[in-house]
Amino acid sequence: MASHTASQRYLSTRGGSYSLSFEEVILKGLASDNGLFIPEEIPPLPQNWQSDWLNLSFEELAFQIFSLYISPAEIPPAALKDIIHRSYSTFRVPNVTPTVTLDGDRKIHLLELFHGPTFAFKDVALQALGNFFEFFLVKRNKGKTGKDREHLTVIGATSGDTGSAAIYGLRSKKDVSVFIMYPTGKVSPVQEAQMTTVTDENVHCLSVDGTFDDCQDFVKALFADPSINKTQRLGAVNSINWARILAQITYYFASYFSLIRSGTFNPAIDKIRFVVPTGNFGDILAGYFAKRMGLPVSKLVIATNENDILYRFWQTGAYEKHTTHGTAAEEGLVEDGAKAHPEGVKETLSPAMDILVSSNFERLLWFLAYEVYGSDATNVQEKRQVAGFKVKEWQTSLKTKGGFSVEEKVLNAAKAHFVPERVSNVETVTTIRDAYRGRNTSDSKGYILDPHSAVGVAAALRSAKAAPNVHNVALATAHPAKFSHAVELALREDKGFLFKDVLPPQFVGLEDLPRRCTSVQKRNGLDGLRKIIVEEVERERNGAHPN
């Protein structure tokens, strides 16, 4: 592809696919070898980017960054600007992802990512992904009618926010069906209502009697299933889809420039860390790409809850499932979507991060393997093959043995970019309470954090102690109203706190609206799930779906 730079061509982390276009990887989602797509190279920032980009709007920044990864031969500049504008005009604030100072003395800031349609950070990526899907399908279906039109069947799994954000990004898109699986009883009532009350005919909510990991396993099994791939073009909305990572890179730059413009941060002398509440590793991976591109981030802080596979990896070099059973697993709030499960996910107050393994970690592993094991290779292609081989080896061990360990040199390469922190339920509650009472904010009214954002702030406070005078930007990933029971647990003794004062009007009456949802029994396996999807798509394409 002579019209594409190396950063505009894509490969699979497991070595089975090379030199794919942005269109191909976005529509496919998961590689045929079950690997994840990444750019062949991470692009360096252009000269003078710090001065040229300083005063750009969020949309203008997104255009500059997207253009490094998308060839104009695929999406012309005017069309890309239109996609970006339609994606972010849906947000409730003009600067899309504002950065606010939480504690000026300790240089702790919040990057607010919850101003989109579903009040969660995933709107930033999924509003864009829906418009990318639409652009490519309109192009492919020009002049086609009926069954000749290409139809995309989008499959996703959610532990809460991905589902509603995907649905709001894809609802009523022509030639797209979207199926979102979520674990029954393990998402908050607001999250479930946001999904199931969308009754557009192309939206299908599937409630699975298992864990989020079960849902994610179903997604991967569908993409690898020859039977369904004969009749359906499958697409992905989970963070396995590269567009999710790409879209999230923008807000790291936006936050950096916002702090400079405010006079809070001087890039000539100050250092900055981003602290990211982390489950599936997609959000922080976008920060890694920003850092590798050239954004001067001193460290990326991984903030996990008690499902801490990532924290343990950075401590030991061992990436192993660590199951928790019995009463030790039962510390979350069922009302906010947490529920212990026999397979060993520990319930916490931040249920969207309650996972055993982090899917996007595979993408980082590829870059670590390329750096460490590719050094002896004679050319770039051989380096890529070596990295793909190592990732495949590690992932096979994870699947068959429940984990793997890396050599010290690989762990050291990971430590060059990341610092891990693990935050307990008790610390989460304390952080919510302290932020509201004004101990961590100059705002006398306090700041109300959702429990996931509180995990990030707790980790930021530790980071500030470990590295004084460094600015720490914690990512606020969801509006507190999405996890009301955890917030009320933390603040119930504060007489001035009334949750209705922070409840968005969009949430009032939401749980009373009509719903549409299909129950999926895990015991029926892939065959049962495939049958549901094929039949629903057929009804939809024939215009016979019940209202």
N, C-alpha and C positions, 0 to 999 in steps of 0.2 A: 504494500500500500504506500506508493510514493507520496500520496497526498497527506499522509499521517506521520507525525513525529513519533518517537519511541513512547512518549507518555500518552499518545493517542491510540496506541495499539495495546492489546491486552492478552494475557496468558493465564493459564490455570496454575494454581499453587501446587498441584500434584503432577505437573509435567505433561498432561495429555493434550493440551491445546495451546497454540501460539498464534500470534499475529491476527487477533480478532478485532473487529471494529467495535466502537462504543455501542452502536445499534445492536449488534449481535449479543454482546454481553448483557445489555439492559433487558432485552426481550427474553433471553435464555435464563438469566439469573444464576443458575448453578451449572458448573461445567459437567460435561458428560462423564468425566472420571471422578465426579463428586467433589472436585476441588472448587476453590473460590477464585473469581477473576480479580486480577490486579493489573495495573499498568506495567508495561515492560520496563519502564524507568519512571522514577519520581522526578518531575520537572523542576529545574531551579527557577527561582524568581527572576523576573527581568531586572535589568539595571535600573537603578533609581526608583525601585518599587516603593520604598518607604516615603519618599516625597510625592511621587506620582499618585499613590493610592491613599494618602493620608486623609483627604477630604471626600473620598468617594462615598456614595450612599451604599446601603447593603446590596441593593440590586446591581449597582455598578461593580462592586467588589465581586459579587457572584459571577458576573459576566467575565471578568478578568481571570478568575480562577477556573471556571468551567472551560474557558477557551484553551487552557493549557492541556486539558484532558479530552477535548472533543474537537475533531477536525472540522473546519468550516465546510469541507466537502460533504460532511454528513448533516450538519445543521448550520446553515448559513448564519452569519452574525445577526441579521435582523430577526430571523426566526428564533434564535437563541435568546435574544433580548426579550422577545414577546413571551416565550416560555417562562423566563425568570419573572417578568412582571406579573403574569397571570398567577404564578405560584405564590408570590409574596404580597400581592395586593389583598389577599384574604386575611392578612394579619391585622390585629387590632391597634397596633402602634406603628408609626411610620418608619422607625428605625429597626423594626422586625425583632431584633434580639438585643435589647438594651443592656448595658452594664451599669450596675449601681454599686456604690460603696457601702458595705455592711459594717465595717469597723476600720475607720481611718487610721487609728493609732497602730493597729496591727497589720494594716495594709491588706485587708481581706475584702474582696469584692465578689459580687454575684453577677453572673452572666445569665439573665433571665430568658429562658427558652420556651416559655409557656404562653406566648401571646398569639398563637395560631388558632385555627378553628376548633381543635379538640383540647386545647390548654396543656399540651405536652410537647417536649422537644422534638418528637418524631414528625410533627407537622412540617418542620423546616425541610426535611428530606422528602416526605411523602407527598406533599403538595407538588413538588417538582417532579417526582417520579411519575405521578399520574399524568402530568402534562408531557413528559417524555414519551410515555406509552402512546398517548393520543397522537402525538406528532408523527411517530414512526408508523403507526397503523393507518393514519389518514394517507400518508405517502404510499404505503404498500397497497391500499385498497382503492386507489384512484381508478375510476372507470369500472370497478367490479361490483357485482350485485349478488344477492342471495348467498348460497353456500360457497360461492367462489371467493367471498370476502374472507380475509384472514381474521381469525378470532383469537384473542388472547385469554387464556384461563389463568388468572393470577391466584397463586396459592400462598397463604401466609399462616404463621403461628404467632400467638401473642401471649405475653404474660400480663397484658393490660393495655398499654398505650399504643403499641404498634397497630393493633386491630382497628381501633376507632380512627386513628390517623390515616391508615391505609384506606379505610372505607370512605372517609371524607375526601380523600384525594382521588378516588376512583369512581365514586358514585355517579351514575348516569353517563359515564364515558362510553362512547360508541364502540362496539366490537370488543368490549372487555367484560369478562365475568370475574368477580372477586370472591374467593372463599377464604374465610378467616377462621382458624381453629383456635379455641382457647380452652384451658382446663376448667372443667365444671367446678364452680364454687371457689375458684382461686384467683378471681379478678374482683376488683371493688365493684359495688353496685353501680356507681356512676360510670365506671368503665364499661360494664356490661350493658347498661342502658344506652350509652353512646353508640355502641355497636348494633344492638338488636332493635333499636327503634328507628334505624334507617331502613326504610322499606322499598327503596329503589329496586327494581326487578333484577338488576345485575349484581346485587349484594347478597351474599349467603353467609350467615354466621353458623358455625359448627361448634357445638359444646361437647368436648371430649372428656370422658370419665377417666382422667389421668392427670399427669403433670405437664408443665410447660415443655419439659424435655421430651415427653411422649409426643406432644404436638409437633415439636421441631423434628423429631425422628420421622413422623408421618410425612412432613414436607420433603425431607431428603429422600425418603422411600419413593414418593410420587415422582420426583424428578429422575430417579434412577429406574423407574418402572417402564419397561418396553411397551406394555399393553396400553397404558393411558397415553403414552407419547405417540402412539400410532394415530390417535384420534384427536388429541388436544395439543395445542401449542401452549406449554406451561410457562408462566412468568412468575417471578418472585418479588415480594415486597419486603421480606425480612432483611435485616442488615447483611445477609449474604448477597443481596443485590448491590453491585458496585455503586450505583447512583446514590444509594443511601449514604455511603461514606463520602462520596464526592460533595454532595450538597452540604454536609455538616462541616467541611473544611472552612467554609466561608466565615462562620461565626467566630472562629478563633482569631482570624484577621480583624474582623469587625470589632471585637472586644479590645484587642491590642490598640487599634487606632482610636477607639473611643476613650481609653484611658489617657492616651497622649493628648488628644484634643482637650480633655477636661483639665489638663495641667497636673493631674494626679501622678502621672508616670513620665519619667524622663528616660527615653531609651538609651541615651548616651551613658548614663550611670546606673540606672535601675535594672534589676533582674525580675523576671516574671515566671511564675509557675501556674499551670492550669490544673485544677483539682476536679476529677471527673467521677461521679457516682457510676460504678461500673458493674454490669452483669454480663452482657453478651460481647463486650469489648469493641462494639462498633463506634460509639461516641468518642472514646479516647483514641481509637485508631485514626479517626479523622484528625485529631490533634497531632498524632505522630506524623501523618502526611504533611501537615502544616509545618511542623518542626523540621522535617527532612527537606522540605522545599526551601526553607531558609528563614521562617519566622523565628526570631531569637527567644525561644522558650528554654529556660534553664533545665526544668524537669517537668514531666507529666506525672501527676500523682494519681495513682489508681486507688479509688476509695471503694472498698467492697463492704458488704454487710457480712453476716456470719456464714454465708455460703462463699467460702473464701479460697477457692481453688487458685485464683490468680495471686492472692497474697502469699499463699504457700509456695507457689512456683518461684516467686521472686526471693523468697527466703531460702529455698533449698535446691531449686533447679528441677524439682519433681512436679510434674503436672498430672495429678491423680484425683479421680473422683473420691470424695470423702463423704460418705453417707452418714446421716444422723437419724436415729430412730427413737421411738418411745417418747417419754415426756420431755427429753432434751430437745426434741424437734418442735415442740409445741409452744412457741413464744410469740407468734404473730396474732393478728386480729382477723378472724374470719370475715368480719364486716368490711374490711378493706381488701379482702381477696386472699389472705394468707391461710393456708391449711396444710398441715403435715401430711406426708404421703409415704406409703410403705417403701418406695424406692429410695427414700432418704434425703429429699430436699428439705432443708431446715426452714421452717417458716419464720419470717421476721416481720417487722413493721414496714419494711420496704419491699413488698412482694414482687415488684417488677424486676428485682435483682435476685430473686430466689431461683437459682439455677445450679446444676451440678457442673456443667461445662460451658465454656464461652466460645461460641461458633467462630467469631471473627479473630480469635487468637491465632488461628491457622494462617491468616494473612501476615501477621507480624512474624510468625515462625519462618515463613518463606524469606523475608528480608534478612532475618538473623542468619539463616542457613546460607543465603547468598553471600553475606558479608564474611562469615566465618569459614565455610567450607569451599566457597568459590575462589578463594585466594590462590589456590594451586592450579586452577583451570587455565587453559591456554587462550580462551576467547570467551566473549560474552555469552554466546549460546551454550557453551559447555557449563558455564557458571549457573545459568538458569536451569539446566538439566540436573546439575548436582543439587541445587536447592529444592527442586521438585521431588527428587528422589528421597531426600531427607524428610521432607514434609510428609510424603506418602508413608514412609517408614514409621514416623511418629504417630500419624493418625491411625495407622493399622494397629499399632500397639495400644492406642487409646481404646479402640473398638474391641479388640480381642482380650486385652489384659486389664483394661480400666485405667491405664495411665502410661506414662513414659518419663524418663529423665534425660536431661541434656547435659552435655559436658560443661565444665566451668567456663570455658571461653564463650560459649553461647549465652550462658547466664550473665556473664560480664557485659556482653554486647547489649543485652536487654537492660541491664542496670544503667547503662550510659544514658538512657532516655527516660526511664521510669523509676518511680519510688512507690512502693505499696503501703497502704494503710488499711486496717481492718477495724470496722466500727460496730459495736454491739447495739442491741436493742436499747439497753439502758442509756448508752451514750447518745443514741438517736433522740430519745425523749428529752434528755437533759439539754441537748443542743436546740431543739425546738423551743423549749421553755426559756432558755437563756436568751435566744434571739428575740423572742417576744417581749421579755421583760427589759430589754434594752441593754443587756450586759455586753452584747456583741454588736451594738448598733448605736449610731448617734441619733437615730430617730426615737424620740421619747415614746412614741406609740408602739415601738417594737416592729419586728418583721416576722411574718408568719411563714414558716418553711413547711413544705411537704416533707414526709419522712425520707424520701430519696435525696432531696436537696440537703436535708439535715445530715445525712451520711457524708456528703461532700463538704459541708461546712465544718463538721467535726474533724475530718481529715485535714482541712485547710488550717484549722487552729493548731493541730499538731505540726503541720508543715511550717507554720509561722514560728513555732518554738524552735524547730530544728534548724531553720534557716532564717534568722532575724533579718529584717530590712529587705526581704524579698517580697514582692507583691504576689499574693495568691488569689487567683480568680476561680471560685467554685462555680460549677455549672448547676444552675437551678432548673431541674428537668421537668417539673410538673407543678401545676397550680395546687395549693393546699386543699382546695375543695374536692379534688379527686381522691383524697385519702383522709376524709374528714374524721374518721374514728381515731386514727393515730394522733391527729392534731388535737382532738378533744381530750384524748387520754393525757397528752402532755400539758394541756392548758386548762383543764377542768377546775383547778384550784384558783385560777386567776379570775377574780370577780369582774374585771373589766372586759373579759373576752366573751364575745358573742359570735358564734360561727356565721350566723346569718349576715353579719356585717361584711364578710368576705366572700359570700356565696355569689358567684356570677349569675346574672339573670338567665343566662342560657341553660343553667342547671335546674332552675325552678320548674317543677312539674315533669322533669325529664323521665323519671322512673315510672310515671303513670301513663306514658304514651303506649300505643299498641306496639307489639314486638313481633319479630319473625326470627325463628331460630330452629335448627335441626340438631337433635341429640345424636352423638356418635358413640357407639360402644367400642371400646378398645379391643375387646375380645373378638370382634368381627374383623379385625385386622385391615390390611391394605385392600383386600377384595371388597369389603363392605364400604370403605371410604371411597374407593374408585367408583363403585356403582352409584353412590349418591352424587358425586361430582358430574359424571357423564350424563346422568339423567337430568340433572338440573340445567346443565349447559344446553342440552338438546331442547328442553322445554323453552328455555329463554330464547334460543335462536329461532324457534318456531313461533315465538310470540304467544306461547300458551302458559306462561308462568302465572300461577294464581296470585291475586292481589292480597 
